Amino acid sequence: MQQRFIGIMMLVVAVTGKTPAWAGDKGLEKALRQTSPLPRPIEVRRPVDVTLDQFRQLVLAYGIPMGYGPIVIEIDYLGNISMNDKYPNDIGQYARDVLAKIGVFRTFRTLPQAAASTGSSGFVLPQLLRERGTPPKPNFRLVGSIVGAEQVVVKGRNGRLDGQGGGGQTATNGGASFDRGSTVTAITIALTLETWDSLDVEGASARYRIFVEQTESNRGVDLYVGGNGFGLGSRLRITQDSSDAIYDSMAVNLIQILGAALKLPVHRIDSQFRRDAALEQRVRQEFGGLTDLELEDELRRFMLVDGFKIGRQPGPLPPADKAMLMLEMQHRGLRVERAGMMEMTMQFWRGLNYQEAANRVAEIRVENNLKARQNREQEAIQQAALRVDPREFGFTPGSRIIVVDLSRIGRPDLLQRISATLQRCSICGEVRWHPQKPLIGLNTAMKESDVQYLMNSTRLPLEFVWSHVDSPRLLVVPASGTPQQGVSAAAK
């Protein structure tokens, strides 16, 4: 490492023609080579990270019952208004670190990090703003600052002991001294959550204070005999890491305000969060404003994440699920009526096993994501199957055609009548059957509405569905109640 550093500096000299101040100093060069290598970086882990992981589980567990999905948070410039320049002028990155540690939130900064630089960044900021992508509309905006960083305790203690004896060449004197002091600084961080339109979220404001201590100890002793002697001393300064203090305070602040915004009982994850009676009352009022069907659906979602084998489809409960709900209410000693449903909902909110529920929600999300990917894959296959090239009908490449899809028509008599209607049409242009599929291609300038009007003129019991993949496609479907048979190629 040191050899590389010296080599780089020599290259700088060669390129710039400037000689560093230490060049030619053999003693300094030797000292650089003998410098101990840097220790390996270590991951910083804080005790509060355990609480953050519990909060992650709480957010996951209550996401489905409380009806929120992915949450995007915009982090504003979180400045330092404490008049103490020892601390960062922007603590937004601390907020982003904490939210990333929780893992269920997505964040972006209102301004690039360069905006918080104490140097001259005015010439790069416009360019950075141009190069940023357009962020999504946030669910919340985080605002706040360091509102105080003051020394609240300064304590010191010192003493000295001197002695003298003998005379002449044997005169002896000596002494011992000590000095010890401590300073405690209170750092206060205040945060508030806003909605995207800059209105504050009810109850989502918090202010936490943390104390950082610095101690310093000096000791010394000296002894002289006949004018000759020695003196020894030591100095020790221990300072708690202010960056850890800011991170910890930011963490508990964010848990407090996000819990209020998402209506979560955060007192269940750590005793430092007190039970919020006002929040519980807001939750009860919110549940009380639901209709009976909505309240049933709320209970269904709580029961789903609590491990009950209940359906996932929203809407009115099917008889089996309704019976399960009523049985659980009776098991809890609740009357099967609206008041009983309200109480059962609050019981779930207050006492949901959020650790196990979080695992179930994670499994549900994996299943839903897999199903969504399978649906997209199937849709892509279906869309590919719908694509028809005009050349498959024998038309000129690039011709404007309308495809009439008769794959759902099983009755030969209906196929014959539809085909005859299109063949007799004087304005339909060229009408051709596909050589392999139950499709009719019209090389025509007709509007889609004109083609459907022509099909309706047959007065057959048909329904129509339009799609647009390359060419307009009209799917002809028998009306409900029309008897079906296998597709017959004889209709051609």
N, C-alpha and C positions, 0 to 999 in steps of 0.2 A: 504493500500500500504506500509506504513512505517513498520507496524507489520510484513508483509510478508518479507520485506527487512531484518529486524532484525532477523527473524526466519531463513532466508537463511544463514545469516552470522554466526549464532550460529551453523547451520548444517555444515558449512565449518570448523568451529573450531573443531567440533566433529570428522569430517572425517580426517582432515589434522593434527590435534594436534597443530595447530598454533593459537596463540591468537592475534586478531587484536589490533591495538594500542589503540582503543577507548574502548575496553572491560573493564568493571568495572567502567568506568567513568559515574556515575549516571547522572550528569548534561548533558553530551553529549547524553546519551540515551534518556533522557527526551526531549531534543531539537529535536531529530530525530522524536519522536512520535508527537510532536507538530508542525512539519513542515507542511505548507499548502499543500494540494493536488495539483498535476499538473493540469493545465487547459486542456480541451479537445483539441485535434488537430483540426485545421481548414484547409479546402481546400485552396490551394494557387491559386488564380485567378488573372491574369494580364490583364490590358487593351488591350494588344496586342493579347490576345486570340480571341477577336472579329475579328481582321484582319485575324487571322489564319483561322477562320471559313469561312470568305469570300473567302479566297484563296482556301479552300477546295471546295467550290461551283464552283469557276472558273476552277479548275482542272477537276472536274466532267463534267461541261458543255462542255468544249473543248475536252474532251477525245475522243468522237466519231468522231467529225469533223476532228481533227488533227491526228487521227489514232493511238492512243496509248492506251494500256490496263493497267493491273496491273503493277506497277513500283516498282522494288526492288532496294534499295540503300544500298551499303556497306559503313559503317562508319569507317574510318581509325582512328588511334591514333591521336587525335587533341590536341597536346601538348601545353605547356606554355613556350614560348621562350622569355618572357618579362624580365627575370631575377628578377621577383618579386614573391617570394615564398608565398606571402599572398594569392594568388589565386590558384585554382586547377591546378595540373600538367597535367590533361586531361579533356577536356570539351566535350568529345564524348557523354556522357550521356545526356547533355543538348540538343544536336542535336537530339538524339533519342526521348527525351521527346517532343520536338517541332513537329517532324514528326509524332509521335503517336497522338498528339493533332489535327493535320490536318486530320489524319485518312484515307487517301487514298493511303498511301505509306507503304511498308513493308521494314523493316530494319534488318540488322545484323551487328555485330562488327567484324572488321578484326581480332582482338585479344580479348580474354575474358577480362572482367573488371579488373581481378586481375593483368593484365599486367600494369595497371596504378597505382598500389599500391606503396606507398613510402616505405613500409616495404619489408622484404625479401620474395619474392614470387617465386623465381626461382625454388624451389623444387616442387611447386604445378602447375606451368604453363604447363609443359609438360603433366601432367596428365589431366589438364583441356582441353588441345588441343586434347588429345586422346578421351575424352568423348564427345566432341562436334559433332553434326551431320554435314554432308557435306552441306554447304550452297548452295543455288541456284546461278546461274550465274547472277550477278547484271546488271541492266541497267546503273547505275551510281555508282561511288565511290566518297565519300565526303572526302576531305583533307583540312587541314587548321590548325590554331593555334591562341592562344593569342599572338599577335605580340608586344603588348605594354601595360604597366600598370604603368604609371608614374604620380607623383604628379605635376600638372601643375599650381596650385594656392595654395599658403600658405599665409593666411592673419590673422593678430592678432591685438588686441587692448586691452590696459589695463590702469588702473588708480587707484590712491590711494588718500584718503583725511584723514589727521590727525589733531587732535585738543587737546589743553591742557589748563587747567585753575585752579585757586585756589592754595592753598598751605597747607602744613602740612597734618593733617588728612583729610582735605577736598580736597586735590589735585585730580583733575579729568583730565583724558586723554582718548581719544578714537580715533577710526579711522574706515574708510570704504574703501573697495577695490573691484575692479572688474577686470576680465580678460576674454576676449572673442577671440576665434580664429576659423578659418575655413580652411579646406583642401579639395581641389578638385582633384580627381584622374581620369585620362582619361584611359579607358580600350578599347583597339582596337582589334577587332577580324577579321581575314581574312579567307575566305573560297573559295574553288574552287571545281567545279564538274569535274570529269574525266569519260571517258568511261571505260569499263571493261579492255581495253588494255592499260590503263594509259595515254591516250591522253586527253588533256584538251578539254572541250566542248566550242565551240565558244561563247564568251560573258558571260559564266557562272562563273564569278569570281566577288567577292564583298568584300569590306572592310568597316566596320561600327565602329564608335567610340561612346562611351557613357560615361557620366561623373557621378561619384559617389562623393557625398559631405559628409563630416563629420564636425560637428560643436561642439565646446566645450565652456561652459560658467561656470565661477567660480565667486562666490560672497561671501563677508565676512564683518562682522562688529564686533567691540569689544569696550567695555566701562569699565573703571576702576576708582574707587573712593577710595582714601586712600589706594591704593594697592590691593583692592579687586574688582572683577568685573566678566565679562563674555565675551565670544567670540562666535559668531555664523557664520556658513559658509554653502554654498551649492555648489554642483558641478553637472553639467548636460552635458552629452555627447549624441549627436544624430548622428547616422551613418546610411546612406542609405544601404539597403541590396545589397551586391555585387552579390549574387546569382540571384536576380531579374534582376540586370543589365546585367549579362551574358545571362540569358534566353531571355530577350528582344532583345539584340543585335543579338543573334543566330537566333531568329525568323525572323527579317527583313533581315538578311543575306540570310537565306534559301529561303525566298519568292523571293528575287531578283535573285538568281542564278537558282532556279528551274523554275522561270518564263522565264528566258532566254533560258534554256535548252529545255523546252517544248513549247517555242514560244507562251507565253501567255501575253496579255496586262495587266500586274499587276498594271499599273497606275490607272486602273479603280476601284480598291478596296480600295485605300488609297492615299491621296494627297502627302504623303511623298515619294512615288515612282514616279519619273519623267517619262514622256513619252519617250520611247526609239525609236528614229528615225531609228537607225541602225537595231534594231530588226524588225521593221516594213518593212524595205527594204529587209531583209533576208526572211521574210514571203512572200512578194510579189514575190521575185525571185523564191522561192520554188513553189508557185502556178503557176508561169509562165512556169516552167519546166514540167508541167503536160500536157498530151495529152488532146484533146477535151473530150474524154470519161471519162478520169480521173477527169477532171475539173467538168464535169457534176455530177460525183459521189461525189466529194467534196461538191458541192452545195446541192446535195440531203441530205447529212449527216447534213449540217448546217440547212437546212430547217426542217429536222426531229426533231432535238432538239429544234428548234425555234417554234414548234407547228404545222407545216404544216402536213396535212394528206397525207403523201407521203410514198411510199413503203420502206421497210427496206432491200430488197434484193440488193446486190451490182451488178454491171454490167451495161450494157446499159439500159437507162430509158425506161420503157414501154410507149406507146403513151399517156396515161392519165397523167403520171407523167411529161412527157416532156411538155405537154400542160400547166400543172400547173406551171412549171419552166418559160416557155415563158411568161405566163400571169403575173407572179410576176416581171419579168424583165421589161415588159411594164409598169406595175404599178409604178415602180421606175424610169421610164423615161430613161431606158437603151436600147440600140440597141441590137437586138437578134443576136449576133455574139460573137466571142471569146473575144473581148475586153470588151463587156458588161458582159460576164460571169466572167471575171477577176475582174472587178470593183464590181460586186455584191458579189463575194466571199470576197473581202477585206472589203466591208460594213458589212457583217456578222461578220468577224473577229474583226472589230473595235467596233461594236455596239450590239453584241449578248446580250440579256437579260439573263445574266448567272445565276441569282438566280432561275428564272423559268425553265431555261434549265436544271439546276442541278437536279431539282425535276423530270423533265421528264426522264432524264438519269437514275435516281434511279429507276423509274417505269419500264423503258425498261429492266434494269438489273434484276429486280425481275421477269419480264415475261420471259426473256431469261433463267434464272436459273431454273424456274419452267418447261419450255419446255425441257431443257436439262435433268432434273431429270425424266420427263415423258418419254423421249426418252430412257434413260438408263433403266428405269423400263420396257418399252415395249421390249427393246432388250433382257433383262434378261428373259422375258416371252417367247420370240421367241426362245432364245437359249435353254431354258428348254424344249420347245416343240420339238426341233430337236434331243434331246438326245434319243437314242434308245438302249436298252439292247439286246445283242445277244439272250438272253433267250426268248424275245418276238417273235422271228422267230422259236424258238425251237432248237436253237444251244446251244452248251455247254457254260456255263459262261466263259467269258474271251476270247472267240473266236475272231479272227481278221476278221472283216467283212467290206464290203463296202455296203452302203445303196444307192439304186437308188430311188429317190423321184419322183413319177409320179403324184403328187397332182395337178400340173398345166395342165395336159393333160386331156382334156375334151372329145376327140373323142374316142369312143370305138375301132374303127379300128386301131388307132395308138397304143392304149394300148395293143391290141392283138398282133400286129406285134413286139413291143418292148419285150413283154413277151416271145413270141416264139423265138426271136433272142437269148435271154439270156438262155432259156431252152435248145436250141440246142447247145450252146457253150460247147465245150469239155474241155476247160481249166478253166471254171468259177467255178468249184467246186460245192458245194451245192447251189441251187437256190431256194429260198422260198419266197412266198408272206406273208406280214404281215396279221394277221387274222382280223384286224380292220381298218388299214390305207392303203392308196394307195402307199405302199412301197414294194420294192423287196430287200431282203437281200442276199448278195453273200458271202458265207464262202469260201474265195479264197485267194490265194497267188499272184494274179494278181496285177500289178501296176495300179495306177489310170489312167495313160495315156493309158494303154491297154484297160481298160473298156470304156473310151471315144472313142477310136479308133473303138471298136466293135460297139458302138452305132452309130457312124458316118457311118459305113458300111451299115446300113439300108437305107441310102440315104433319110431318112425322113426329113421334114423341122423342125429341132430341134436346139435349142441352149442349152448350158450347163453352170451351175454355181456350182463350188465346194465350200464346207464348211467343217470345221473340228471341230466337237464337239464330243468328245469321239471317234467316228468312222468317217472315211471319208464319206461324203455324196454328191451325185451327183444329183443336182436338174435339171430335164429335163424340158425345157420350149419350147413351140411351137414358131417357128420363126415368126417374124412380118408378119401379113397378113394371118396367118393360122386360119381358122374359129374354134370357140370354142363351145363346148356343155357341158352339165353337166357330171360329172364323173360318169361312170357306173361301178358298181361292177360286171357286167356280164363278163367283160374282164378276170376275174379270172377263 
